[in-house]
Structure formats: structure tokens, C-alpha cells
Amino acid sequence: MEATSDDTKTNVLRRIGSQPVALAAGALIVVVLAAASVGLWRAYTGNSPEQERLTSLRQMQARATQASEQLFEKTKSLETSQQETIDQLQAVQDQLQGLKRLVTAQQADAKKLAEQVGGLTGAIDTLRQSFASAQSAESSDPPVTRKRSVRSEPRAKKARHVVAHRKRAKS
């Protein structure tokens, strides 16, 4: 019995091998039917992978373009704000230079005024010393008594009045 079963398998393979055209035609029909069913399914549902890919590609391009425009706008605004900051910094630096010049000028004026005050103080001290020495000289000299003539009396009064006036002015 075993021999018959091997013979049967061999016979089937011989029959298939003897009709290769029929076998190829059957395989072609199966492939055509599969392709037709895929085409009908796509047509019926309206979904096509190529269309979906194109739509997806267009959306990605639109997003990339939008992102690029936003990046450009942000870069432009950053550049503008940076330029404004540079301008403001330059203005502050100019103001600082002006203030430094004013402070330097005020310091020079203060130095001149200090020198002038020192000179005036020295002059006042000199005047005080000369006035003190003049007063001590007057107090140490005894009054001279002379006979006065009638003519010289108004001159003496006048001289005393001038000396008294000078003393009052100095103090």
C-alpha cells in the first residue's frame, strides 16, 4: 500500500507539471482579481495612500513654512529690540560722559573757590594783625600835649574824627 500512495503523489505532480500554461493562467487570474479588489476598495472608500501622503506632505510643508516665517519674525523683532537696546545704552553712555565732564568742572570750580577763600582768609589775618599792631602802638605811645593854636583846632578835630571812623570800619 505504501507504494500506491507514493505513486499517487508522483502522479499529481506529473499532472501539474504537464500543464504549466494552466497553472500560470490560474496564478495570473488570482493576482488580477486581488489587484482589482484592492482598486475597487480604494475607489469605494475614497482613501488613497498616495493622496494621503500628498496631503500629509503638503501639511508638513505648510507647517515648515509657517515655522520658518515665525522664526524670521522673531529674529527680526529680536534684532530690532537689540538695536533699540544698543541705542539706549549709547544714550546712557553719552549722558554719563556729560555728567563726568560736569563733575570735573565743578571740582575745578570748587578747587578755585577753596584757593580764593584761602587767599581771603590770609588777607583777613594780615589785616587783623596790622590792626592789632596799630592799636597796641597807639596804646603804648603817651599822648603828646601841645599848645594848640586857634587855627589848628579844627584840623585836630577832623583828624581824630577820621581815625575814629577808620577804627570803626576795621572792626
C-alpha positions in Angstrom: 0.0 0.0 0.0 2.7 2.3 0.6 3.8 2.1 -2.9 0.5 3.2 -4.2 0.5 6.3 -2.0 3.8 7.4 -3.4 2.6 6.8 -6.8 -0.4 9.0 -6.3 1.7 11.9 -5.2 4.0 11.5 -8.1 1.1 11.3 -10.5 -0.3 14.6 -9.2 3.0 16.3 -9.5 3.3 15.0 -13.1 -0.1 16.2 -14.0 0.6 19.7 -12.7 4.0 19.8 -14.3 2.5 18.7 -17.6 0.1 21.7 -17.7 2.2 24.8 -16.9 0.1 27.1 -19.0 -3.0 26.3 -17.0 -1.0 26.9 -13.8 0.3 30.2 -14.9 -3.1 31.3 -16.1 -4.6 30.5 -12.7 -1.9 32.4 -10.8 -2.5 35.4 -13.2 -6.2 35.3 -12.6 -5.6 35.3 -8.8 -3.2 38.3 -9.0 -5.6 40.2 -11.3 -8.5 39.6 -9.0 -6.5 40.7 -5.9 -5.4 43.9 -7.7 -8.9 44.6 -8.9 -10.4 44.1 -5.4 -7.8 46.5 -3.9 -8.6 49.1 -6.6 -12.4 48.7 -6.1 -11.9 49.0 -2.3 -9.9 52.3 -2.7 -12.4 53.7 -5.2 -15.3 52.8 -2.9 -13.8 54.2 0.3 -12.1 57.2 -1.4 -8.9 56.7 0.5 -5.8 56.5 -1.5 -2.4 56.2 0.3 -0.9 58.4 -2.4 -3.4 61.2 -1.8 -2.9 60.8 2.0 0.8 61.0 1.5 0.5 64.1 -0.7 -1.9 65.7 1.8 0.4 64.9 4.6 3.4 66.2 2.7 1.6 69.5 1.9 0.6 69.9 5.5 4.2 69.3 6.6 5.4 71.9 4.0 2.8 74.4 5.2 3.9 73.9 8.9 7.6 74.2 7.9 6.8 77.4 6.0 4.8 78.8 8.9 7.5 77.9 11.4 10.1 79.5 9.2 8.0 82.7 8.9 7.6 82.8 12.7 11.3 82.3 13.2 12.0 85.1 10.8 9.6 87.4 12.5 11.0 86.6 15.9 14.5 87.1 14.6 13.6 90.4 13.1 11.9 91.6 16.4 14.9 90.4 18.4 17.2 92.3 16.0 15.0 95.4 16.4 14.9 95.2 20.2 18.7 94.6 20.3 19.3 97.7 18.2 17.0 99.8 20.5 18.9 98.5 23.5 22.2 99.5 21.8 20.8 102.9 21.1 19.6 103.4 24.7 22.9 102.2 26.0 24.7 104.7 23.8 22.5 107.5 25.1 23.2 106.5 28.7 26.9 106.4 27.9 26.7 109.9 26.4 24.8 111.2 29.5 27.4 109.6 31.7 30.2 111.3 29.8 28.4 114.6 30.2 27.9 114.1 33.9 31.6 113.2 34.3 32.5 116.5 32.5 30.2 118.5 34.7 31.6 116.8 37.9 35.1 117.6 36.7 34.2 121.2 36.0 32.5 121.5 39.4 35.5 120.0 41.1 37.8 122.5 39.3 35.5 125.4 40.4 35.4 124.2 44.0 39.2 124.0 44.0 39.4 127.6 42.6 36.9 128.8 45.2 38.9 127.0 48.0 42.0 128.7 46.9 40.3 132.1 46.8 38.8 131.5 50.3 42.3 130.6 51.5 43.7 133.8 50.0 40.9 135.9 51.5 41.5 134.2 54.9 45.2 135.1 54.7 44.3 138.7 53.8 41.9 139.0 56.7 44.5 137.6 59.1 47.1 140.1 57.8 44.6 142.9 58.3 43.8 141.7 61.8 47.4 141.6 62.7 48.1 145.0 61.3 45.1 146.4 63.1 46.2 144.8 66.4 49.7 146.1 66.0 48.3 149.6 65.2 46.1 149.5 68.3 49.0 148.4 70.5 51.2 151.1 69.1 48.5 153.8 69.9 48.1 152.5 73.5 51.9 152.4 74.1 52.5 156.0 72.9 51.8 158.6 75.6 49.6 161.4 74.4 51.6 164.4 73.4 50.3 167.7 74.8 51.0 170.6 72.7 49.7 174.0 72.7 47.2 174.4 70.1 46.7 177.3 68.1 43.3 178.5 67.3 43.9 177.7 63.6 44.9 174.1 64.2 42.0 173.2 66.4 39.5 172.3 63.6 42.2 170.2 61.9 42.9 168.2 65.0 39.2 167.5 65.5 39.0 166.5 61.9 42.0 164.1 62.3 40.5 162.5 65.4 37.2 162.0 63.6 38.9 160.2 60.7 41.0 157.9 63.0 37.9 157.0 65.0 36.0 156.4 61.7 38.8 154.1 60.5 38.8 152.1 63.7 35.1 151.5 63.5 35.4 150.4 59.8 38.1 147.9 60.6 36.2 146.2 63.4 
